Amino acid sequence: MATLGTSHMQAKLVLLGDMGAGKSSLVLRFVKGQFFDYQESTIGAAFLTQTVAVNDATIKFEIWDTAGQERYHSLAPMYYRGAAAAIVVYDVTNVDSFTRAKNWVRELQRQGNPSLIIALAGNKVDLVAKRKIQIEEGQAYAEENGLFFMETSAKTAHNVNELFYEIARKLPRANPAAQPTGIVLNQGANDRYQRRGSACCA
Amino acid sequence: MDEVYDVIVLGTGLKECIISGLLSVDGLKVLHMDRNDYYGGESASLTLNQLWQKFHGTEKPPAALGSNRDYNVDMIPKFMMANGQLVRVLIHTDVTKYLSFKAVDGSYVLKQNKIYKVPATDVEALKSPLMGMFEKRRARKFFCFVQDYDEADPKSHEGLDVTKTTSRELFAKYGLEENTIEFIGHALALHRDNSFLDEPALDTVKRIKLYAESLARFGGGSPYIYPLYGLGELPQAFARLSAVYGGTYMLSKPECKVEFENGVAVGVTSQGETAKFTKAVVGDPSYFTEKVKVVGKVVRAIAIMSHPIPNTSDSHSVQIILPQKQLNRKSDMYVFCCSYTHNVAAKGKYIAFVSTESEMDDPMKELQPGVNLLGPVDTIFYDSFLRYEPIADGSQDKCFISKSYDPTTHFETTVHDVLDLYTRITGKELDLSEKDLSAASAADE
């Protein structure tokens, strides 16, 4: 139930990062509370929603996964369009994935949406012995580039909810202009279809 | 890339992306490649820089036109029938969630050098100067017949067999005047020329029904809808569908040479690597230059303007049909317009298109009747391109080639070609009627 002073908003959130950095695992942990050691490459579920309540607002995240289109640099412009937030994920045990995360940050900055909130997530911190990227490195890069930073583990759920809640808190309350205002063709629910007299029976 | 796929798709035009999506959903392993570094092929929507690159080489666009990224200029201008086949495919595949649309404000038709709104409601129809009072009564009887016509119910046929009776005979039965016939045939049934008059009337009846159902769908001033950010969003959305179901995407792949063994296609080579396939290679005609023939030529003009098209009630999106007889031509000419409110141009700018099947050698002269309707333009590009169709159906050589986009105003023939390709590749019919379309609704976000 909506109460006075509560606002509801939708926010498109996109994930970016290297294959195997744990993008889908972070989303599955956040949305479904699940984790699989051998998560298959994303098939069939690249669009999930989850609603969170922060302070005075509820925010419905529409979460887009890359569906593997990042692999050969073939992500479509549609992917970034209208996004309110982006999480760039790297694997703290993989130096290359950190380098590529920086490329993704540059790519996002090129999109030229000043209100986009970019979060940098160093994932897989449960693999303590294999860590190659120290927390300070991630932190320093994030600070230089005005990103919001957290280290996470989709496996242990460390900081996963915190990551999404923090993004929710940072979203501007006055809904971003980026949200499209058009007709969405829905199926089933909210049947507002009504037959009108047309020119045919003039 | 050195792998074996079920199907390789070449080119990321709308048709290729729909096919790729449908096949991936069916569980086939699909590799999808494009020589360009962007999605959409011939049906892409270009940014301002891409537009300048295409028409002026490397020249930079003037700053007065605004920011490069604000532009998404369609290369194949069309609108979507709100109740048409493309909407059915979008709903069937659940791709609707990636897109949002706006209803097109109005459809107009040229009559004796003036444009008139095609009536969208009873009230508009009564007021419309397109027909006289008595003619309106005759037309009303005709429209009631069409509305009630049901192929499966002989009682609704009023003793006519429209699979045999021609459109000309049907119009004659209702005593309709020549002007009315032109209006109904070209502005409602959206026929491109007059050959329909001597064809069985069933096709015309179905087209008018589609127009009426589409008009009723969202209560706009036209039967059309248009996606925000331009038509180039459509191939991207279907490509995403394909990727979600496991399709592999590679852009910027030069060459993409189809390899043959004993006349049958077996793989595709790019940058020294060959990907093999077992079932089919699918693509647009530009990837199969030796297996297609020229079937026509389209001429078009693309204009950037700072005002809506005059005499269209300041509509931000509009279509104008110029019936062939009004221009002493064989085929109709079409004008399309959309604006910054559709996220296809910088603030305050409008994009207009004029296009037709070419009947002469001078595009500028040929398109003049349409361009004259636009008023002053900031800039205008003229262009012509050949239309191709495949010579064979792919059953022998495994090459399944799409037809070039035709100059129709909407996507009905586009989807028909895709469904035909799908059936030839898989041996299956795609049943789009299974999900009740009337259950699909519009939600204003």
Interface residues (C-beta under 8 A of the other chain):
Chain A: Q10 S41 T42 I43 G44 A45 A46 F47 A67 G68 Q69 R71 Y72 H73 S74 A76 P77 M78 Y79 R81 G112 Q179 P180 T181 G182 I183 V184 L185 N186 Q187 G188 A189 N190 D191 R192 Y193 Q194 R195 R196 G197 S198 A199 C200 C201 A202
Chain B: Y38 Y39 R69 V87 L90 I91 D94 T96 K97 Y98 L99 S100 F101 K102 A103 V118 P119 A120 T121 D122 E124 A125 L126 K136 A139 R140 F143 C144 V146 Q147 I208 A212 L215 A216 R217 F218 G219 I225 P227 L228 Y229 E233 Q236 A237 A239 R240 A243 V244 Y245 G246 T248 Y249 M250 L251 S252 N343 K435 S438 A439 A440 S441 A442 A443 D444 E445
